[in-house]
Amino acid sequence: MDAGMVVVWVGLVVGAGLLGLAASDASRSEIGENSHFHVFWAGIFAFLVPAAWKLLSRHTRDLDRYLIVIALGLYSYLPKFLAYPGRTAFFDEYAHWTQVERMFHDGLLFMRNNQVVVIGDYPAMHTTATSLRHLTGLSTYHVSVVMLLALHVVALVGVMAIGTRIGGSRHVGGIAALFYAVGPGFWYFNSQFAYESFSIILFIWSVTSLVHMQMSRTTSWNRTAWLVTGILISFTLTGSHHLSSYSNLIVLGAFVAASFVLVVLRKESPANFLEGLAFFVIVALLTGWWFVNEAPNTRAYLQPYIEGGISETAGFLSDTETGGGEDAAAQRELFSGSTIPLYEKVLSFATPVLVAAMAAFAWLVQWRRGMKRSSALAMAFVAGVYFVVYPMMLSETGAEGARRSWSFTNVGVAVLIALGVQVFPLARRWTWRTLGTVGVMACVAIIMIGNIAAGTNELYRFPGPYVFGSDTRSTTNELFETAAWFRETQGPDQGLISDRTNQIVFASRALAILGVPSESYPVWDFIVKEEPVDPGLLDQVADEDLRFVVIDKRQVDYIPRTKFYLDQKEPLAGERTEPVGIGSLTKWDEMPYALRIYESDHLIVYRLDPTSFDTPYRVGNGLADVTTSAEAAT
């Protein structure tokens, strides 16, 4: 083993220790303290710097490149794992956890999920996790850890395979994997147990199949094998995640367009265009069939995001030209209330400019070489889509879609940049080679900091003190104990209403059934309204068999970090300047159909009895005197 690889492995061990120290420091820090950020970045770069140096070097052995890429995939999951060991953390994770638990116990596909309604339409990840549970006997949590570790590795190996095939060397492939790893979402968003983390792998290997098909000999059976493999992967992708399958179509379309351009310019055989078109058409038909026949909730779920993102972005662009307008209120204030260090904010703004400059440089390098491969041109087209959606980051609704799209289009950016920056390590003169490599490594560091800063705030990145309504920091031991008590005493499949935080835990741990709020079904009245609930709504709730309500006493002390208590459509969502009034708690004294069956330090569980409208308010038989969750559990 050469000295460079020794430094890589020592850096990995030291970096892992520093990341653990950062998480420990953060758990004891108050909001606004920044020491854990500095330790965190020291841990990241302890491994990333020597790993990047070896991947950029032209002298690194191919085996070592693969080992570094695999290690980078494993390492990229470590920060999230150390921040939240032994449990789920993000909102979507709880919904997918619930789906796997229900599938494991019931064995049914396409089960409705009332936390994230659309995920019931896409069962591929849940069936995989459930199968692993049956095969291994592991818990859902341990299955999720194994899957995410494997998925991170397979993702980077796939990007490396794409870069290797297009660039003609594993040197290019390793650089492509490096730039994908420091891209948006890879370290945190794609480290959550969710269908996008699963489907991104299928997307990458669908693209890998197409690249290998197009770059095989026209008479080779390999082309047919890769075509069939790509179609099978893409069909699995359609049942995994909506945005991933649509992104797959966009990228396949980019390959078809690139092939067509080079065929017209007589730089490429028509075979690539025709077979790529066949690939695209078959996958489009499969995706359309799934959307129409197997995904009844998808359109209603996506439509508000698409329409809102387009209208808000258009309004922002119009306001920019006219000097302001009513739509300005829909614009996002970037880093509003953020507690991340100043240098992270600065680098987050510098990152898109730097990435655009590197992509432009890479495009120039490829153009000067004649751009003779449609796969390289297609990567440039995909990279273009990456930058086109940037204005949507300034809209409240469109920002989420833009951020999620980058996990897919960043494949094009990573491969394109790798094709360009490879010229520095290959330079003949030592000065150009060294300065160029150091410059590229500096760019890697800036992009790494900027992308994590732009995509993950402090509350999602680190453990820390309790923050009401924050998903990651509002799920306490008290809440988990209450959910465990509820499942033990009331059983699973009980209809329940509560705020967002309580619902995700009760649904995943107690397998409670949640009501889906809407303007015509405002179950949020049970939480935020200061007067007794209307009889009409009570009748609706009774019809849905929602018989339990969980109240958090702290709701009168804090505005949720998410800016809403239960749902984004509730009254005053995103507009509150003070918490709900004390009446949201005391109203239960005026609701004779509410039986308090459990109370801990901060939580109260009520059972609703719609047949008891005339019965005076009363305390549950011996259960309301419970003052702590520990006593209740016994």
C-alpha positions in Angstrom: 0.0 0.0 0.0 1.4 3.4 -1.0 1.7 6.3 1.4 -1.2 8.1 -0.2 -3.6 5.3 0.5 -2.3 5.1 4.1 -3.2 8.8 4.5 -6.7 8.1 3.0 -7.4 5.4 5.5 -6.0 7.3 8.5 -8.1 10.3 7.4 -11.2 8.1 7.3 -10.6 6.9 10.9 -9.7 10.4 12.3 -12.6 12.0 10.3 -15.1 9.6 11.7 -14.0 10.4 15.2 -14.3 14.1 14.6 -17.8 13.7 13.1 -18.8 11.8 16.3 -17.3 14.5 18.4 -19.2 17.2 16.4 -22.5 15.4 17.0 -21.7 15.0 20.7 -20.8 18.7 21.0 -23.9 19.8 19.1 -26.1 17.8 21.4 -24.9 19.9 24.3 -24.8 23.2 22.5 -27.4 26.0 22.5 -28.8 27.5 19.3 -26.3 30.0 18.0 -23.1 28.3 19.2 -20.9 27.3 16.2 -18.0 25.2 17.6 -19.6 22.0 16.4 -19.7 23.3 12.8 -16.0 23.7 12.8 -15.3 20.2 14.2 -17.8 18.8 11.7 -15.9 20.3 8.7 -12.6 19.1 10.1 -14.1 15.6 10.2 -15.4 15.9 6.6 -12.1 17.1 5.2 -9.9 14.8 7.2 -11.1 12.1 4.8 -12.3 14.0 1.8 -9.1 15.9 1.1 -6.7 12.8 0.8 -9.5 10.9 -1.0 -10.0 13.7 -3.6 -6.2 14.0 -4.1 -5.9 10.2 -4.9 -9.0 10.3 -7.2 -7.6 13.3 -9.1 -4.1 11.8 -9.4 -3.3 10.0 -12.7 -1.0 7.6 -10.9 -3.6 6.0 -8.6 -4.3 2.3 -9.3 -7.8 1.4 -10.6 -8.4 -0.9 -7.6 -7.6 2.0 -5.2 -10.0 4.3 -7.1 -12.8 1.8 -6.5 -11.9 1.4 -2.8 -11.9 5.1 -2.3 -15.2 5.5 -4.1 -16.8 2.8 -2.0 -15.3 4.3 1.2 -16.7 7.7 0.2 -20.1 6.2 -0.3 -20.0 4.7 3.2 -18.6 7.8 4.8 -21.2 10.1 3.3 -23.9 8.3 5.4 -21.9 8.7 8.6 -22.9 12.3 9.6 -26.6 11.6 9.5 -26.1 8.2 11.3 -24.1 9.8 14.1 -26.5 12.6 14.5 -29.5 10.4 15.0 -28.3 6.9 16.0 -30.9 4.3 16.6 -33.9 6.1 15.2 -35.4 7.9 12.2 -35.1 11.6 12.1 -36.7 13.3 9.1 -40.4 13.7 8.5 -40.5 11.5 5.3 -38.6 8.8 7.1 -41.4 8.3 9.6 -43.9 7.9 6.7 -41.8 5.3 5.0 -41.1 3.5 8.3 -44.9 3.3 8.8 -45.4 1.9 5.3 -42.7 -0.8 5.8 -44.1 -1.8 9.3 -47.6 -2.1 7.9 -46.5 -4.1 4.9 -44.5 -6.4 7.1 -47.5 -7.1 9.3 -50.2 -7.0 6.7 -48.4 -8.1 3.5 -50.4 -5.6 1.4 -49.2 -3.4 -1.5 -50.5 0.1 -2.3 -51.7 0.7 1.3 -52.8 4.3 1.9 -50.4 6.4 3.9 -52.0 9.4 5.6 -48.7 11.1 6.4 -47.4 11.3 2.8 -50.4 10.2 0.8 -48.5 9.6 -2.5 -46.1 7.0 -1.2 -48.7 4.3 -1.2 -48.6 4.5 -5.1 -44.9 3.6 -5.1 -44.2 0.4 -3.1 -40.9 -0.8 -4.6 -38.7 0.4 -1.8 -41.1 -0.8 0.9 -41.3 -4.3 -0.7 -37.5 -4.5 -0.8 -37.2 -3.4 2.9 -40.0 -5.8 3.9 -38.4 -8.7 2.1 -35.1 -8.0 3.8 -36.9 -8.0 7.2 -38.4 -11.4 6.5 -35.1 -12.8 5.1 -32.8 -11.4 7.8 -35.0 -11.0 10.9 -33.6 -7.4 11.3 -35.8 -4.6 12.5 -37.0 -1.8 10.1 -34.3 0.5 11.5 -31.4 -1.9 11.0 -32.7 -2.8 7.5 -32.8 1.0 6.7 -29.2 1.4 7.8 -28.0 -1.5 5.7 -30.0 -0.3 2.7 -28.8 3.2 2.9 -25.1 2.2 3.2 -25.5 -0.1 0.2 -27.4 2.5 -1.8 -24.8 5.2 -1.2 -22.0 2.9 -2.4 -24.0 1.7 -5.5 -24.8 5.3 -6.4 -21.2 6.4 -6.6 -20.1 3.2 -8.3 -22.8 3.8 -10.9 -21.7 7.4 -11.5 -18.1 6.1 -11.8 -19.2 3.6 -14.4 -20.9 6.3 -16.4 -17.9 8.6 -16.2 -15.5 5.7 -17.0 -17.5 4.7 -20.1 -17.9 8.2 -21.5 -14.4 9.4 -20.6 -12.6 6.3 -21.5 -10.8 5.9 -18.2 -11.4 5.1 -14.6 -9.6 8.3 -13.8 -12.5 10.3 -15.3 -15.0 7.9 -13.6 -13.4 8.5 -10.1 -13.5 12.3 -10.6 -17.2 12.1 -11.7 -18.0 10.1 -8.5 -16.2 12.6 -6.4 -18.1 15.6 -7.8 -21.4 13.7 -7.5 -20.6 12.9 -3.9 -20.1 16.6 -3.0 -23.3 17.6 -5.0 -26.6 18.6 -3.5 -28.4 16.3 -1.2 -26.1 13.3 -1.2 -24.9 13.5 2.4 -28.3 14.2 4.1 -31.3 14.3 1.9 -30.4 11.0 0.2 -29.4 9.6 3.6 -33.0 9.4 4.7 -35.0 6.2 4.6 -37.2 7.3 1.8 -38.3 6.3 -1.7 -36.1 8.9 -3.4 -32.9 7.6 -1.8 -33.9 4.1 -3.2 -35.0 5.3 -6.7 -31.9 7.5 -7.3 -29.9 4.3 -7.6 -32.3 2.9 -10.2 -32.1 6.2 -12.1 -28.3 6.2 -12.1 -28.1 2.6 -13.3 -30.8 3.2 -15.9 -28.5 5.9 -17.3 -25.5 3.6 -16.9 -27.4 1.0 -19.1 -28.1 3.5 -21.8 -24.5 4.8 -21.8 -23.1 1.3 -22.1 -25.7 0.4 -24.8 -24.7 3.4 -26.9 -21.0 2.9 -26.6 -21.0 -0.8 -27.4 -20.3 -2.0 -30.9 -23.4 -1.7 -33.2 -23.3 -5.4 -33.9 -22.7 -6.5 -30.3 -25.2 -8.5 -28.3 -24.1 -6.3 -25.4 -26.3 -3.6 -26.8 -29.4 -5.7 -26.6 -28.5 -6.9 -23.1 -28.0 -3.3 -21.9 -31.2 -2.2 -23.6 -33.2 -4.9 -21.8 -31.5 -4.3 -18.5 -32.2 -0.5 -18.8 -35.9 -1.1 -19.5 -36.3 -3.5 -16.6 -34.5 -1.0 -14.2 -36.7 1.8 -15.5 -39.9 -0.1 -15.0 -38.8 -0.8 -11.4 -38.1 2.9 -11.2 -41.7 3.8 -12.2 -42.9 1.9 -9.2 -40.4 3.5 -6.9 -40.8 7.3 -7.0 -42.7 9.8 -9.2 -40.1 12.5 -9.6 -37.3 9.9 -10.3 -39.3 8.3 -13.1 -40.0 11.6 -14.7 -36.3 12.7 -14.3 -35.4 9.4 -16.0 -37.5 10.3 -19.0 -35.9 13.8 -19.2 -32.4 12.3 -19.2 -33.3 9.6 -21.7 -34.8 12.3 -23.8 -31.5 14.3 -23.6 -29.7 11.2 -24.9 -32.1 10.9 -27.8 -31.7 14.6 -28.6 -27.9 14.4 -28.4 -27.8 11.4 -30.7 -30.1 13.1 -33.2 -27.8 16.2 -33.3 -24.7 14.1 -34.0 -26.5 12.0 -36.6 -27.5 15.2 -38.4 -23.9 16.4 -38.2 -22.8 12.9 -39.4 -20.6 12.4 -36.4 -22.5 9.3 -35.1 -24.2 6.2 -36.4 -28.1 6.3 -36.6 -28.1 3.1 -34.4 -27.7 5.1 -31.2 -30.5 7.4 -32.1 -32.9 4.7 -33.1 -32.2 2.4 -30.1 -32.1 5.3 -27.7 -35.5 6.4 -29.1 -36.9 2.9 -28.6 -35.6 2.9 -25.1 -37.2 6.3 -24.4 -40.6 5.4 -26.0 -40.9 2.1 -24.1 -40.0 3.7 -20.8 -42.4 6.6 -21.5 -45.2 4.1 -22.1 -44.4 2.2 -18.9 -44.3 5.4 -16.9 -47.5 6.7 -18.3 -49.2 3.3 -17.7 -48.1 3.4 -14.0 -49.3 7.0 -13.6 -52.7 6.3 -15.0 -53.4 2.9 -13.5 -51.3 2.5 -10.3 -50.8 6.0 -9.0 -54.2 7.6 -8.3 -52.8 10.1 -5.7 -49.8 11.4 -7.7 -51.5 14.1 -9.8 -53.3 15.7 -6.8 -50.1 15.5 -4.8 -47.7 17.1 -7.4 -50.1 19.6 -8.9 -49.9 22.3 -6.2 -46.1 22.1 -6.2 -45.8 22.4 -10.0 -48.4 25.2 -10.4 -47.2 27.0 -7.3 -43.5 26.8 -8.3 -44.1 28.0 -11.8 -46.5 30.9 -10.8 -44.3 32.1 -7.9 -41.1 31.9 -10.0 -42.8 33.7 -12.9 -44.1 36.3 -10.4 -40.6 36.8 -9.0 -39.1 37.3 -12.5 -41.8 39.7 -13.4 -41.3 41.6 -10.2 -37.6 41.8 -11.0 -38.4 43.5 -14.2 -41.1 45.8 -12.9 -39.6 46.6 -9.5 -42.0 44.7 -7.3 -45.5 43.6 -7.0 -48.0 41.5 -5.1 -46.2 38.3 -5.9 -43.2 39.5 -4.0 -44.7 38.1 -0.8 -44.3 34.5 -2.2 -40.6 34.9 -2.6 -38.3 33.1 -0.1 -36.0 34.9 2.1 -32.9 32.8 1.8 -31.4 31.7 5.1 -34.1 33.4 7.0 -33.6 32.7 10.7 -30.6 30.4 9.8 -28.1 29.7 12.6 -25.3 28.4 10.3 -21.9 30.2 10.3 -21.4 33.1 7.9 -18.8 31.3 5.9 -21.3 28.6 5.0 -23.8 31.2 3.8 -21.2 32.9 1.7 -20.0 29.7 0.1 -23.6 28.5 -0.5 -24.0 31.6 -2.8 -20.6 31.1 -4.4 -21.2 27.4 -5.2 -23.7 27.7 -8.1 -21.4 30.3 -9.7 -18.4 28.1 -9.3 -20.2 25.0 -10.6 -21.4 26.9 -13.6 -17.9 28.1 -14.3 -16.5 24.6 -14.1 -19.3 23.2 -16.3 -18.6 25.9 -18.9 -14.9 25.1 -18.8 -15.7 21.4 -19.3 -18.0 22.2 -22.2 -15.3 24.3 -23.8 -12.8 21.4 -23.4 -15.3 19.0 -25.0 -16.2 21.4 -27.8 -12.5 21.9 -28.7 -12.2 18.1 -28.9 -15.0 17.9 -31.4 -17.8 16.6 -29.2 -17.9 13.3 -31.1 -19.9 11.3 -28.5 -23.6 11.8 -28.0 -23.3 10.5 -24.4 -21.0 13.4 -23.6 -23.3 15.9 -25.3 -26.3 14.4 -23.4 -24.5 14.9 -20.1 -24.1 18.6 -21.1 -27.8 18.8 -21.9 -28.6 17.3 -18.5 -26.3 19.7 -16.7 -28.1 22.5 -18.4 -31.4 21.4 -16.7 -29.5 21.6 -13.4 -29.0 25.3 -13.8 -32.3 26.1 -15.4 -34.3 25.4 -12.2 -32.2 27.7 -10.0 -34.7 30.6 -10.1 -37.3 28.3 -8.5 -35.2 28.3 -5.3 -36.6 31.8 -4.8 -40.2 30.6 -4.6 -41.7 29.0 -1.5 -43.4 26.2 -3.4 -40.8 25.6 -6.2 -37.8 25.4 -4.0 -38.5 21.9 -2.9 -38.9 20.6 -6.4 -35.7 22.4 -7.6 -33.7 21.0 -4.7 -35.0 17.4 -5.3 -34.3 17.6 -9.0 -30.6 18.2 -8.4 -30.0 14.7 -7.2 -30.7 13.6 -10.7 -29.4 16.3 -12.9 -26.2 16.4 -10.9 -25.2 13.2 -12.6 -24.8 15.3 -15.8 -22.9 18.0 -13.9 -20.5 15.6 -12.3 -19.7 13.7 -15.5 -19.3 16.9 -17.5 -17.0 18.5 -15.0 -14.9 15.3 -14.7 -14.5 15.3 -18.5 -13.1 18.9 -18.2 -11.0 18.9 -15.1 -9.1 15.7 -16.0 -6.8 17.9 -18.1 -5.1 19.3 -15.0 -3.8 16.1 -13.5 -2.8 15.0 -17.0 -0.8 18.2 -17.8 2.8 17.6 -18.8 4.3 20.4 -16.8 4.6 19.8 -13.0 3.6 23.4 -12.2 0.3 23.2 -14.2 -0.4 19.8 -12.9 0.1 20.7 -9.3 -1.6 24.0 -9.3 -4.5 22.7 -11.4 -5.0 19.7 -9.0 -4.9 22.0 -5.9 -7.3 24.4 -7.6 -9.8 21.6 -8.3 -9.5 20.3 -4.7 -10.3 23.8 -3.5 -13.3 23.8 -5.7 -14.4 20.5 -4.3 -14.1 21.9 -0.7 -16.1 25.0 -1.6 -18.8 23.0 -3.4 -19.1 20.6 -0.5 -19.6 23.3 2.1 -21.9 25.3 -0.1 -24.2 22.4 -1.0 -24.6 21.2 2.5 -25.2 24.7 3.8 -27.9 25.4 1.2 -29.6 22.1 1.6 -29.5 21.3 5.3 -30.0 23.6 8.2 -28.6 23.2 11.7 -31.7 21.4 13.1 -31.5 18.7 10.5 -27.7 18.4 10.5 -27.1 18.1 14.2 -28.8 16.9 17.4 -29.4 19.5 20.0 -31.9 21.0 22.5 -35.7 20.6 22.0 -37.3 22.8 19.3 -41.1 22.6 19.1 -42.4 21.6 15.7 -39.0 20.9 14.1 -39.4 17.2 13.2 -35.8 16.2 14.2 -35.6 17.9 17.6 -39.2 17.6 18.7 -39.5 13.8 18.8 -38.6 13.2 22.5 -38.3 10.1 24.6 -41.6 11.2 26.3 -43.3 11.1 23.0 -41.9 7.7 22.1 -43.0 6.3 25.5 -46.5 7.7 25.1 -46.8 6.1 21.6 -45.6 2.8 23.0 -48.1 3.0 25.9 -50.8 3.8 23.3 -50.1 0.8 21.2 -49.9 -1.5 24.2 -53.1 -0.4 25.7 -55.3 0.7 22.8 -53.8 -1.5 20.0 -52.8 -0.7 16.4 -55.0 0.8 13.7 -56.7 3.3 16.0 -57.9 6.6 14.3 -56.0 9.6 15.8 -55.7 13.3 15.4 -52.7 15.4 16.7 -50.1 17.9 15.6 -47.6 17.1 12.9 -44.9 15.8 15.3 -47.1 13.6 17.4 -48.8 12.2 14.4 -45.6 11.0 12.7 -44.5 9.1 15.8 -47.9 7.7 16.7 -48.4 6.5 13.1 -45.0 4.9 12.9 -44.6 3.4 16.4 -48.2 2.8 17.4 -49.5 2.2 13.8 -52.3 4.7 14.3 -54.5 5.7 11.5 -54.4 9.5 10.7 -57.0 11.8 9.3 -56.1 13.7 6.2 -57.0 17.3 6.7 -58.5 19.6 4.1 -60.5 22.8 3.9 -63.7 20.7 3.9 -62.4 18.4 6.6 -60.5 20.8 9.0 -59.4 18.3 11.7 -56.8 20.9 12.7 -59.7 22.5 14.6 -59.1 19.9 17.3 -55.6 21.3 17.7 -55.6 25.0 17.0 -59.2 26.2 17.6 -59.9 27.8 20.9 -63.6 26.9 21.0 -65.2 23.4 21.2 -65.2 21.6 17.9 -68.3 22.0 15.7 -70.8 19.1 15.8 -70.6 18.7 12.1 -66.9 18.1 12.1 -67.3 15.7 15.0 -69.7 13.7 12.9 -67.2 13.6 10.1 -64.5 12.4 12.5 -66.9 9.7 13.8 -67.5 8.5 10.3 -63.8 8.2 9.8 -63.5 6.4 13.1 -61.0 8.9 14.5 -61.5 8.3 18.2 -58.3 9.7 19.8 -56.7 13.1 20.1 -53.2 13.8 21.4 -52.5 17.3 22.6 -49.1 18.8 23.3 -49.4 21.4 26.2 -46.4 23.3 24.7 -48.4 24.4 21.7 -49.5 27.5 23.6 -45.9 28.4 24.3 -44.2 28.1 20.9 -44.9 28.6 17.2 -43.9 25.4 15.4 -40.6 25.6 13.6 -42.4 24.4 10.5 -44.8 27.5 10.9 -47.9 25.3 11.1 -49.2 22.9 13.7 -50.8 20.2 11.6 -51.0 21.1 7.9 -49.8 23.8 5.6 -53.5 24.6 4.7 -54.6 25.3 8.3 -55.6 28.9 9.2 -52.6 31.3 9.7 -50.1 28.6 8.5 -46.9 30.5 7.9 -48.3 33.7 9.2 -48.4 33.3 12.9 -46.6 35.8 15.1 -47.6 34.1 18.3 -48.7 30.6 19.4 -52.3 29.4 19.6 -54.1 30.7 22.7 -54.7 28.9 26.0 -58.2 28.1 24.8 -56.8 25.4 22.6 -56.1 23.5 25.8 -58.9 24.6 28.1 -61.6 24.0 25.4 -61.4 20.3 26.3 -63.1 21.1 29.6 -66.1 22.2 27.6 -66.2 19.1 25.4 -68.2 16.4 27.2 -67.4 13.7 24.7 -63.7 13.9 25.5 -62.3 11.4 28.0 -58.8 12.0 29.2 -57.1 8.6 29.3 -53.4 9.6 29.7 -51.4 12.5 30.8 -47.6 13.0 31.0 -45.5 16.1 31.6 -46.4 17.6 28.2 -48.8 15.3 26.4 -52.5 14.5 27.0 -54.4 11.7 25.2 -58.2 12.0 24.8 -60.6 9.4 23.7 -63.6 10.8 21.8 -67.1 9.4 22.5 -69.6 11.0 20.1 -72.5 9.3 21.8 -71.9 11.3 25.0 -72.7 14.9 24.1 -74.8 15.4 27.2 -72.3 13.8 29.6 -70.4 16.2 31.8 -66.6 16.4 31.3 -65.0 13.6 33.4 -61.6 12.3 33.9 -60.7 8.8 32.7 -60.9 6.0 35.2 -57.7 6.3 37.1 -55.6 7.1 34.0 -55.7 10.9 34.0 -53.8 11.0 37.3 -50.7 9.8 35.5 -48.2 12.7 35.7 -45.2 11.3 34.0 -44.8 9.1 31.0 -42.6 6.7 33.0 -45.4 6.1 35.5 -47.9 5.7 32.7 -45.8 3.1 31.0 -45.9 1.0 34.2 
